[in-house]
Amino acid sequence: MLAPSLPHSTFASSDPGFEALPIDALLSQNDDLIARIKLCHGSDRTEFEQTILSLIRRYANLVHLLPATSDNYFCTPGGLLRLGMEVSFFSLQGTDAHIFSGRSTISARRHLEPRWRLATFVAGLCCEAHRVLSHIIVTNAPGDVWPAYLLSLSDWLMERQADRYFLRWRPHAIETRSLGVFTLAHVVPPTVMHYLAEDNTVIVPHLMGSVSGISQHRDHNVLDELVRRSLALVIDRNLLANADRYGTPQYGSHLERYLVDALRHLAVSNSGWQANREKSRVWFGPDGLFLAWPSAAEDLQKQLDAAQLPGIPKAPETIMEVLLLAGVFEPTPAGVPIWVIQPPGGKAKIDAVKLSSQAILFAGHNSLPPPLAESLTSSLRNDHPSEQAAEPVAPQPIPDGPPGTQLSLIPGNAEQNQQASNNQDTQGEAAPLPTASPSALASTSDAQTTQQATIGLQAPLRLNPVVRDALTEVVNTLNTGAGPAQCCTVAFGVFVPLHEFERRGIQPSMALRALSDVHMLVRAQCKGPPTTSRDFNGTPTVGLTIDPRFISGVDMEAFASPEAQGE
């Protein structure tokens, strides 16, 4: 990958900018990928240069050495060029396993198939080109600004005879994929667009829908599905590579589009998402649009699994955090992500998340569903003006878990808990599992039924989603009825064997690095290694210890403090 050349000193005191390289020099840095695209396209040299390579040159002419993001995926010089080429390659490769125009005759499909393949390649190439219009400001040395709507970056540099240019990122830029339509004019000449539209009325609309991000779910767009899947794969691969080379990448920033798209698809295709019906996932009232949670998250997971998108989070908590940070979900006035609503005619209150705008779910619909006459949250405010929790219920003992995890959701008397804590030795023997406070076990139903606290992971959003999902599965095994426990509590936290990550296809080194970066680990010794060895289920096992602050449903006071132990 190209890097901007610096002055003679090792560290420049000012922005060195990007060198105005010729297009051939840019493409020579990507010869390996161009060769793979040619092989996948399956054409001879002349045809490849006239069709595919000419489009790549025009795209390189537009984006030049611009990075795709400021500090995330494909953030190095030439990142946007590489991103577009990789997505177009995988999109083109995906066309081999799909039949376009399946209801047409064989002769018609033979005529349309090469056009579909070319359109898919173009959609992949330009899938992130909108960023040059919405996220980036480019200037030359005198301070002239590149008019991105008028001409490509390379042409502007030649026109101004600039040998170097400079980049500024727009603060708080909003992803506006619809601007990608304007970049197509720089990349796709009218003759190619005419070729794609010849003898059909669907290829160009599907191409435009994919590039603009406003594809209609009622009209099955195979082209867009291939591009979306390829983009998720390419970004996920780049993030993992950055974790090894450049430190901690910012996970989750590219997931909003896939999650929102899946929400809209469910609203159109799933009968359980028809608003304001019995047992519906969607409730629309004068006080806003709500989704029953986590039942809506379960449908969302199934939808994302069917789409086979790499790197998409599985845990409902992760999905909720991503959408909260993106402004898709709106927290309560108290800052809590979960709302409690009372659907009309229902006896039980339900947990829900609130969408910040009804257009998020119903974008493109001909008409919005009529809202309910009564507010979904007003009755709750009247019934509970102080929003106090219900009275705590009596403790209920549960059976012991496997060796190494003495499970007890409700602690005994304080004397017994103190004795258990005093019995801990410096080797990290298993401790009785800390428990939720009585107030956390309050009944939330009208019948005041007894409920047990749920033990789960509450990790920072910056944690690698692959590691997060694996650790969530492991921690959830501490709950009653979740099967054999795959971790256990020790004096200072929750001990997780390293082989539990390996079983889920994660290298221990990657898990250790990801957890260390977000400060989730507790070390046996202050300056010692992050791993420890202890007896787990009768076998000496190497593992790591998770700070109990990141485990919900546990009593923090039952854990010892490393500082108190002189570590």
C-alpha positions in Angstrom: 0.0 0.0 0.0 1.2 3.5 -0.9 2.2 5.9 1.8 2.6 9.7 1.5 6.2 10.6 1.0 7.7 12.7 3.9 10.3 15.5 3.8 13.9 14.5 4.6 13.3 14.4 8.3 11.9 11.4 10.0 8.9 13.3 11.5 7.4 16.2 9.6 6.5 19.3 11.5 3.6 19.9 9.2 1.2 17.9 7.1 3.2 16.4 4.2 0.0 15.7 2.2 -0.3 13.2 -0.6 1.8 13.0 -3.7 0.0 13.6 -7.0 1.0 10.3 -8.5 0.0 9.3 -12.1 -2.8 6.8 -12.4 -0.4 4.1 -13.7 1.7 4.4 -10.6 -1.5 3.9 -8.4 -2.6 0.9 -10.3 0.8 -0.7 -10.2 0.5 -0.9 -6.4 -2.6 -3.1 -6.9 -1.3 -5.4 -9.7 -2.0 -8.5 -7.6 -5.7 -7.6 -7.2 -6.1 -6.5 -10.8 -4.7 -9.9 -11.9 -7.3 -11.7 -9.7 -10.1 -9.6 -11.1 -9.0 -10.4 -14.6 -9.0 -14.1 -13.8 -12.4 -13.9 -12.3 -13.9 -12.0 -15.2 -12.7 -14.6 -17.6 -12.1 -12.4 -20.6 -9.2 -11.9 -22.9 -6.8 -9.0 -22.4 -8.4 -6.7 -25.0 -11.9 -7.1 -23.6 -10.7 -6.8 -20.0 -8.9 -3.6 -20.7 -11.8 -2.1 -22.6 -14.4 -2.9 -19.9 -13.2 -3.7 -16.4 -9.8 -2.0 -16.4 -11.1 1.2 -17.9 -13.6 1.4 -15.1 -10.9 0.8 -12.5 -8.8 3.6 -14.0 -11.7 6.0 -13.9 -12.4 5.1 -10.3 -8.7 5.5 -9.4 -8.9 8.9 -11.2 -11.7 9.9 -8.8 -10.4 8.7 -5.5 -6.6 8.8 -6.1 -4.8 8.2 -2.8 -7.7 9.1 -0.5 -8.2 6.9 2.5 -11.6 5.4 3.2 -11.8 6.5 6.9 -9.8 8.8 9.1 -8.8 6.2 11.8 -10.7 3.0 11.1 -10.9 0.5 8.2 -8.8 1.2 5.1 -7.4 4.4 6.7 -4.0 4.3 4.9 -3.3 6.3 1.8 -4.9 4.6 -1.2 -7.4 2.9 1.2 -10.6 4.0 -0.7 -9.1 2.7 -4.0 -8.2 -0.6 -2.4 -11.6 -0.9 -0.7 -13.5 -0.4 -3.9 -11.4 -2.9 -5.8 -11.6 -5.6 -3.2 -15.4 -5.3 -2.9 -15.8 -5.3 -6.7 -13.7 -8.4 -6.9 -15.7 -10.4 -4.3 -19.0 -9.1 -5.8 -18.0 -10.2 -9.2 -16.8 -13.6 -7.8 -20.2 -14.0 -6.2 -22.1 -13.7 -9.5 -20.8 -17.1 -10.5 -23.1 -18.7 -7.9 -26.3 -16.7 -8.8 -28.6 -16.8 -11.7 -29.9 -13.4 -12.7 -33.2 -13.0 -14.7 -34.2 -16.6 -13.7 -37.6 -16.3 -15.3 -36.3 -15.3 -18.7 -35.6 -17.6 -21.5 -32.2 -19.1 -22.0 -31.4 -16.8 -24.9 -32.5 -13.7 -22.9 -30.4 -14.8 -19.9 -27.4 -15.3 -22.2 -27.9 -11.7 -23.4 -28.4 -10.2 -19.9 -25.9 -12.2 -17.9 -22.8 -10.3 -18.8 -24.6 -7.0 -18.2 -25.6 -8.2 -14.7 -22.0 -9.2 -13.9 -20.7 -5.8 -15.1 -23.3 -3.9 -13.1 -22.5 -5.9 -10.0 -18.8 -5.1 -10.5 -19.6 -1.4 -10.8 -21.8 -1.4 -7.7 -19.0 -3.0 -5.7 -16.4 -0.6 -7.1 -18.5 2.5 -6.2 -20.1 1.2 -3.0 -18.2 3.7 -0.8 -17.4 6.4 -3.3 -20.0 8.7 -1.7 -17.4 9.4 1.0 -15.5 11.8 -1.3 -18.5 14.0 -1.3 -19.7 13.7 2.3 -16.6 13.1 4.5 -13.6 14.7 2.8 -12.3 18.1 1.9 -9.3 18.2 -0.4 -7.1 21.3 -1.0 -3.9 22.0 -2.9 -1.0 24.0 -1.5 -2.5 27.5 -2.2 -5.7 26.4 -0.4 -8.0 25.8 -3.4 -10.7 23.3 -2.7 -11.4 20.3 -5.0 -14.9 20.7 -6.5 -15.7 17.0 -6.3 -19.0 17.3 -8.1 -17.4 18.8 -11.2 -14.4 16.7 -11.9 -12.3 13.8 -10.6 -9.5 14.4 -8.1 -6.7 13.4 -10.6 -8.1 15.7 -13.3 -8.2 18.6 -10.9 -4.7 18.0 -9.8 -3.5 18.0 -13.4 -5.5 21.1 -14.1 -4.0 23.0 -11.2 -0.5 21.5 -11.9 -0.3 20.4 -8.3 2.4 18.0 -7.2 0.8 17.5 -3.7 -2.6 17.8 -2.1 -3.9 17.9 1.5 -6.9 16.3 3.2 -9.3 17.4 5.9 -12.1 15.3 7.4 -15.4 17.0 7.8 -16.4 17.0 11.6 -19.4 14.9 12.5 -19.9 13.8 8.9 -23.1 11.8 8.4 -22.9 8.8 6.0 -25.1 9.8 3.0 -24.9 6.9 0.6 -27.4 8.5 -1.8 -24.5 10.9 -2.8 -22.9 7.8 -4.5 -25.2 8.4 -7.4 -23.3 11.6 -8.3 -20.0 9.7 -8.3 -21.2 7.2 -10.9 -20.9 9.9 -13.5 -17.1 10.1 -12.8 -16.7 6.3 -13.0 -19.2 5.0 -15.5 -19.3 6.6 -19.0 -22.7 7.0 -20.7 -21.8 4.3 -23.2 -21.4 1.7 -20.4 -24.7 2.8 -18.8 -26.4 2.5 -22.1 -25.0 -1.0 -22.6 -26.3 -2.0 -19.1 -29.8 -0.7 -19.9 -30.0 -2.3 -23.3 -33.1 -4.6 -23.8 -34.1 -4.4 -20.1 -35.5 -2.1 -17.5 -34.1 -3.6 -14.3 -30.3 -3.7 -14.3 -29.7 0.1 -14.1 -32.3 0.6 -11.4 -30.9 -2.2 -9.3 -27.4 -0.7 -9.8 -28.6 2.8 -8.7 -30.5 1.3 -5.8 -27.4 -0.5 -4.5 -25.0 2.5 -4.9 -27.5 5.0 -3.3 -28.5 2.6 -0.5 -32.2 2.9 -1.1 -32.9 -0.5 -2.6 -36.5 -1.5 -2.2 -37.0 -4.7 -0.2 -40.1 -5.7 -2.1 -38.0 -5.9 -5.2 -35.4 -8.7 -4.7 -32.0 -7.1 -5.6 -29.5 -9.9 -5.9 -26.9 -7.4 -7.1 -27.2 -5.4 -3.9 -27.1 -8.5 -1.7 -23.8 -9.5 -3.3 -22.2 -6.1 -2.8 -23.4 -5.8 0.8 -22.0 -9.2 1.7 -18.7 -8.5 0.0 -18.4 -5.1 1.7 -19.0 -6.7 5.1 -16.4 -9.4 4.4 -13.8 -6.9 3.1 -14.2 -4.5 6.1 -14.1 -7.4 8.6 -10.9 -8.7 7.1 -9.3 -5.3 7.2 -10.3 -4.7 10.8 -8.8 -8.0 11.9 -5.6 -7.2 10.0 -5.4 -3.8 11.6 -5.7 -5.4 15.0 -2.5 -7.3 14.4 -0.5 -4.5 12.7 -1.7 -1.2 13.9 -3.3 -1.6 17.3 -7.0 -1.4 18.1 -9.4 -0.6 15.3 -12.7 1.0 15.9 -15.2 -1.9 15.7 -18.9 -1.4 15.1 -18.8 1.9 13.1 -19.8 0.2 9.8 -22.5 -2.0 11.2 -25.3 0.5 11.4 -26.2 0.2 7.7 -26.7 -3.6 7.9 -28.7 -3.5 11.1 -31.0 -0.8 9.9 -31.4 -2.5 6.6 -32.4 -5.7 8.4 -34.9 -3.9 10.6 -36.6 -2.5 7.5 -36.6 -5.8 5.8 -38.3 -7.4 8.8 -40.9 -4.6 8.9 -41.8 -5.4 5.3 -41.6 -9.2 5.2 -42.3 -10.5 8.7 -45.9 -10.7 9.8 -44.8 -10.5 13.5 -43.5 -7.0 12.7 -46.9 -5.5 11.7 -47.4 -2.6 14.1 -49.8 -2.7 17.0 -51.0 -6.3 16.6 -51.2 -8.9 19.3 -47.7 -10.2 20.1 -46.2 -7.8 17.6 -42.6 -6.8 17.8 -43.5 -3.2 16.8 -45.6 -0.8 18.8 -46.4 2.7 17.4 -48.1 5.2 19.7 -48.2 9.0 20.0 -45.2 8.8 22.3 -43.0 7.1 19.7 -42.1 3.8 17.9 -41.0 0.9 20.0 -39.6 -2.6 19.4 -40.1 -5.4 21.9 -36.7 -6.3 23.1 -34.9 -8.8 23.1 -37.5 -10.6 21.0 -37.0 -8.2 18.1 -33.2 -8.8 18.5 -33.8 -12.6 18.0 -35.6 -11.9 14.7 -32.8 -9.5 13.7 -30.2 -12.2 14.4 -32.0 -14.7 12.2 -32.3 -12.2 9.4 -28.6 -11.3 9.6 -27.6 -15.0 9.8 -29.6 -15.7 6.6 -27.8 -12.8 4.9 -24.4 -14.4 5.8 -22.8 -11.1 6.6 -19.3 -11.5 8.2 -18.5 -9.6 11.4 -22.1 -8.8 12.3 -22.7 -9.0 16.1 -24.8 -11.8 17.5 -25.5 -10.7 21.1 -28.6 -8.5 21.6 -26.5 -6.3 23.9 -24.0 -5.6 21.2 -26.7 -4.8 18.6 -28.4 -2.4 21.1 -25.1 -0.6 21.9 -24.2 -0.2 18.2 -27.6 1.3 17.4 -27.7 3.5 20.5 -24.3 5.0 19.6 -25.5 5.5 16.0 -28.6 7.4 17.2 -31.0 4.8 15.8 -32.3 4.0 19.3 -33.2 6.6 21.9 -32.5 6.1 25.6 -35.0 7.0 28.4 -34.7 10.4 30.0 -32.7 8.7 32.8 -30.2 7.4 30.2 -31.4 3.8 30.4 -31.5 2.0 27.0 -34.6 -0.1 27.8 -38.1 1.4 28.0 -41.0 -0.4 29.7 -44.2 -0.1 27.7 -47.8 -1.3 28.2 -49.4 -2.4 25.0 -53.2 -1.9 24.9 -55.2 -4.9 26.1 -52.1 -6.6 27.5 -51.8 -7.4 31.2 -48.0 -7.6 31.3 -45.6 -4.7 30.7 -42.8 -5.5 28.2 -39.3 -4.3 27.7 -38.7 -2.3 24.5 -36.3 -0.1 22.7 -37.4 3.2 21.2 -36.4 4.3 17.7 -35.3 7.9 17.4 -37.4 8.3 14.2 -40.3 6.4 12.7 -38.7 6.9 9.3 -35.9 4.5 10.3 -38.2 1.6 10.2 -40.8 2.7 7.6 -38.6 4.5 5.1 -39.9 3.9 1.6 -43.3 2.7 2.7 -46.3 4.1 0.9 -48.1 4.9 4.2 -47.3 4.7 7.9 -49.4 2.6 10.2 -51.8 4.6 12.3 -50.6 5.2 15.8 -52.4 4.1 18.9 -54.8 6.5 20.6 -53.1 6.1 24.0 -49.5 6.5 24.9 -47.6 3.4 25.5 -45.6 4.9 28.4 -48.1 7.3 30.0 -49.9 4.7 32.0 -46.6 3.5 33.5 -45.8 7.0 34.6 -49.2 7.3 36.3 -48.9 4.0 38.0 -45.3 4.5 39.1 -44.6 8.3 39.4 -41.4 7.8 41.2 -40.3 4.9 39.0 -39.5 2.8 42.0 -38.6 -0.8 41.7 -41.0 -3.4 43.1 -40.3 -5.0 46.5 -37.6 -7.6 46.6 -38.7 -11.2 46.6 -37.6 -13.9 49.0 -34.3 -15.6 48.1 -34.6 -19.0 46.3 -31.6 -21.4 46.4 -30.6 -23.2 43.3 -28.5 -26.4 42.8 -24.7 -26.3 42.8 -23.0 -26.1 39.4 -20.1 -28.2 38.0 -16.8 -28.4 39.9 -15.2 -25.0 40.2 -18.5 -23.0 40.1 -20.5 -23.0 43.3 -23.6 -21.2 42.0 -25.8 -19.3 44.3 -27.9 -16.4 43.1 -28.9 -15.2 46.6 -26.2 -14.8 49.2 -26.5 -16.3 52.6 -26.0 -14.2 55.7 -23.1 -11.7 55.8 -21.2 -14.0 58.1 -21.1 -16.9 55.7 -20.1 -14.6 52.8 -17.3 -13.2 54.8 -16.1 -16.7 55.7 -16.1 -17.7 52.1 -14.1 -14.7 51.1 -11.5 -15.4 53.9 -11.1 -18.9 52.7 -9.7 -17.7 49.3 -6.0 -18.4 49.0 -3.5 -16.6 46.7 -3.7 -19.4 44.1 -7.1 -18.1 43.0 -9.4 -20.9 44.3 -12.9 -20.9 43.1 -15.2 -18.6 45.0 -19.0 -18.8 45.5 -20.5 -17.0 42.6 -21.3 -13.4 43.6 -24.9 -12.5 43.3 -27.2 -9.8 42.2 -28.5 -7.4 44.9 -32.0 -8.0 46.1 -33.4 -4.9 44.3 -32.2 -6.4 41.0 -34.5 -9.4 41.7 -37.7 -7.4 42.0 -40.7 -8.6 40.3 -41.7 -6.8 37.1 -45.1 -8.5 36.4 -48.5 -7.9 37.9 -48.5 -11.3 39.4 -45.3 -10.5 41.3 -43.7 -13.7 40.2 -40.3 -14.7 41.4 -37.4 -14.2 39.0 -33.8 -15.1 39.1 -31.0 -12.7 38.3 -29.4 -13.2 34.9 -25.6 -13.3 34.7 -24.2 -11.8 31.5 -21.4 -9.9 29.9 -21.4 -6.1 29.8 -18.3 -5.3 27.7 -17.4 -1.9 26.1 -18.4 -1.5 22.5 -14.8 -1.1 21.5 -14.2 -4.8 22.2 -13.6 -6.9 19.1 -17.2 -8.2 18.3 -15.8 -11.7 17.6 -14.2 -11.9 21.0 -17.2 -10.3 22.6 -19.7 -12.9 21.2 -17.4 -15.7 22.3 -17.0 -14.4 25.8 -20.8 -13.7 26.0 -21.5 -17.4 25.3 -19.0 -18.5 27.9 -20.3 -16.2 30.7 -23.9 -17.1 29.9 -23.1 -20.7 30.9 -23.0 -19.6 34.5 -26.8 -19.2 34.4 -29.1 -21.9 35.6 -30.1 -24.4 32.9 -27.4 -23.1 30.4 -25.5 -26.4 30.5 -22.1 -27.1 31.9 -20.3 -24.0 33.1 -17.4 -23.1 30.8 -15.9 -20.6 33.3 -15.8 -20.1 37.0 -15.4 -17.4 39.6 -12.2 -16.9 41.5 -11.1 -14.3 44.1 -10.7 -11.4 41.7 -13.1 -12.1 38.9 -14.3 -14.7 36.4 -11.8 -17.3 35.2 -12.1 -18.2 31.5 -10.0 -21.0 30.0 -8.1 -20.0 26.9 -9.3 -23.2 25.1 -12.9 -21.8 25.2 -11.7 -19.1 22.7 -9.9 -21.7 20.6 -13.1 -23.8 20.4 -14.8 -20.9 18.8 -12.1 -20.2 16.3 -10.3 -17.4 18.1 -6.6 -17.3 18.7 -5.8 -16.8 22.4 -3.3 -14.1 21.5 -6.1 -12.2 19.7 -8.5 -12.6 22.6 -5.8 -11.4 25.1 -4.9 -8.4 23.1 -8.6 -7.4 22.5 -9.5 -7.7 26.2 -6.3 -6.0 27.4 -7.0 -3.0 25.1 -10.3 -2.3 26.8 -8.9 -3.0 30.3 -11.2 -6.0 31.1 -8.5 -8.3 32.5 -7.3 -8.7 36.1 -3.7 -9.9 36.5 -2.7 -12.3 39.3 0.3 -10.0 39.9 0.5 -6.3 39.1 3.3 -6.7 36.6 2.8 -10.4 35.9 1.5 -12.1 32.7 -2.2 -11.7 31.9 -2.8 -15.5 32.1 -2.9 -17.8 35.1 -3.0 -21.5 35.6 -5.5 -23.1 38.0 -7.4 -26.3 38.5 -10.6 -26.2 36.4 -12.9 -29.3 36.5 -10.1 -31.3 37.9 -7.6 -30.4 35.1 -4.8 -27.8 35.2 -5.9 -25.1 32.9 -4.4 -21.9 31.5 -6.9 -19.0 31.3 -7.5 -15.3 32.0 -9.5 -13.5 34.6 -12.2 -11.0 33.6 -12.8 -8.0 35.8 -16.1 -8.5 37.6 -17.1 -5.0 36.8 -18.0 -6.2 33.3 -20.2 -9.0 34.5 -23.9 -8.2 35.3 -26.0 -9.9 37.9 -23.1 -10.3 40.4 -22.4 -8.8 43.8 -19.2 -6.7 43.5 -18.5 -6.8 47.2 -18.0 -10.5 47.1 -14.8 -10.1 45.0 -11.5 -9.3 46.6 -9.5 -6.2 45.4 -6.1 -6.9 43.9 -4.8 -3.7 45.6 -6.1 -4.9 49.0 -4.0 -8.1 48.5 -0.9 -6.1 48.0 -0.6 -6.9 44.3 
